Amino acid sequence: MYLLSKHPEVLAKLQVEVDGLDTEESGFTLEHLKNMPYTKAITKEVLRLFPTVPTNARVLNDDTFVDGYLIPKKVSILTQLWLSQWDN
């Protein structure tokens, strides 16, 4: 909702897609959702920008060098997928 409020042109296109649905007889169904490509694109973009899981953990299978530093195999590493712009 925040991102839609910051991008009124996207909200307008989304509104056109939603208004074009025929939900009078059956209400909103899964079939309607399957035929909403713009809604799907918006959802995917929001999840790309703000993933539901902000950190990912892995155990290395091999010795790995990152920027000249050795990270030995069998070490657990955490990857920060995103940082909020409001964390400063």
Buried (B, 14 or more C-beta within 10 A) or exposed (E): EEEBEEEEEBBEBBEEBBEEBEEEEEEEEEEBEEEBEEBEEBEEEBEEEEEEEEEEEEEEEEEEEEEEEEEEEEEEEEEEEEEEEEEE
